[in-house]
Amino acid sequence: MGAQYTYGHADSRPWYRRVVQQDKLRILIFSGDADTCVNTLWSEWWTSELGLAEIEGGWRAWTVDNETAMAGYVTRYEHSFDFLTVRSMQLLRAARRCVSTVSPRLPPTAS
């Protein structure tokens, strides 16, 4: 559409690469599919450009109720790095409660 974007900050991926490879932190990057500012495709591209190996077979659906209410997709990478999409931002609160569905070692945040 002809829109131009000017980066306001330096690329943070080199920092993430260094930190992730130390295996001291677990990192979850999440993106809502209804986000018009930083959309899921951009977030997925940014995450994949870190160059980490995908584990668990790439994208898979995750659910709010561990059964049928699909809430988005998750891609797990080596070094405890996860990329999660959230179907419509109304589900964000539910996603926070259900982080253990995606990653049992992460405690859910307080609601």
matplotlib code that plots the C-alpha trace (Angstrom):
import matplotlib.pyplot as plt

x = [0.0, 3.0, 3.4, 6.9, 8.1, 11.1, 12.7, 12.9, 15.2, 18.1, 17.4, 17.1, 17.6, 21.3, 20.6, 18.0, 20.3, 23.0, 20.6, 18.6, 21.7, 22.7, 19.7, 19.0, 15.7, 12.5, 11.2, 7.6, 6.9, 3.2, 1.2, -2.5, -3.9, -6.1, -3.1, -2.9, 0.3, 2.6, 0.8, 1.3, 3.2, 5.7, 6.2, 6.6, 9.1, 11.1, 11.1, 12.1, 14.9, 16.6, 17.8, 16.8, 15.8, 12.1, 11.1, 7.9, 7.1, 6.6, 3.2, 0.5, -2.8, -3.3, -6.6, -8.1, -9.9, -7.4, -10.1, -11.9, -11.7, -8.7, -7.0, -4.1, -0.9, 2.5, 5.9, 8.5, 12.2, 15.3, 16.6, 13.1, 12.0, 8.3, 6.3, 2.5, -0.3, -3.6, -6.8, -8.4, -7.2, -10.3, -8.7, -5.6, -6.8, -7.7, -4.3, -2.5, -4.4, -3.6, 0.1, 0.6, -1.2, 1.5, 4.4, 3.8, 6.9, 5.6, 3.2, 0.1, 0.1, -2.3, -5.7]
y = [0.0, 2.3, 2.8, 3.2, 2.2, 3.8, 1.6, 3.4, 1.0, -1.3, -5.0, -6.8, -10.3, -10.5, -9.9, -12.6, -15.1, -14.5, -14.7, -17.7, -19.8, -19.5, -21.6, -19.6, -18.1, -19.3, -16.9, -16.6, -14.3, -14.0, -12.2, -11.6, -12.4, -9.2, -6.9, -4.3, -2.7, -5.8, -8.6, -12.3, -12.7, -10.0, -11.6, -15.1, -13.8, -12.0, -15.1, -17.5, -15.2, -15.9, -19.1, -21.4, -25.0, -25.8, -28.6, -30.6, -30.5, -26.8, -25.0, -26.8, -25.7, -25.0, -24.9, -23.0, -26.0, -28.7, -30.1, -28.1, -24.3, -23.6, -20.4, -20.1, -21.8, -22.4, -23.0, -24.3, -23.7, -25.0, -23.3, -23.0, -20.3, -20.4, -18.3, -18.3, -16.8, -15.9, -16.0, -12.6, -10.6, -11.3, -14.6, -13.0, -13.4, -17.0, -17.5, -16.3, -18.8, -21.6, -21.0, -24.3, -26.0, -24.9, -25.0, -26.9, -25.4, -21.8, -20.7, -18.8, -15.1, -13.8, -12.7]
z = [0.0, -0.2, 3.6, 4.8, 8.2, 10.0, 12.7, 16.0, 17.7, 16.8, 16.1, 19.4, 17.9, 18.6, 22.3, 22.3, 20.6, 23.2, 26.2, 24.9, 24.3, 27.9, 28.8, 32.0, 30.9, 29.4, 26.8, 25.5, 22.6, 21.9, 19.3, 18.9, 15.4, 15.6, 16.5, 13.7, 15.0, 15.1, 13.4, 13.8, 10.5, 11.5, 14.9, 13.4, 10.9, 13.7, 15.8, 13.0, 12.0, 15.4, 13.7, 16.5, 15.7, 15.9, 18.1, 18.5, 14.8, 14.2, 14.6, 16.6, 17.9, 21.6, 23.4, 26.3, 27.7, 26.7, 24.4, 21.7, 22.3, 20.0, 21.2, 18.7, 17.7, 19.3, 17.8, 20.3, 19.7, 21.3, 24.4, 26.0, 23.5, 22.5, 20.0, 20.7, 18.7, 20.5, 18.5, 18.9, 21.8, 23.8, 24.6, 26.1, 29.6, 29.0, 27.3, 30.4, 32.6, 30.2, 29.6, 31.4, 28.5, 26.2, 28.6, 31.9, 33.5, 33.3, 36.0, 34.8, 35.6, 38.1, 36.6]

ax = plt.figure().add_subplot(projection="3d")
ax.plot(x, y, z, "-o")
ax.set_aspect("equal")
plt.show()
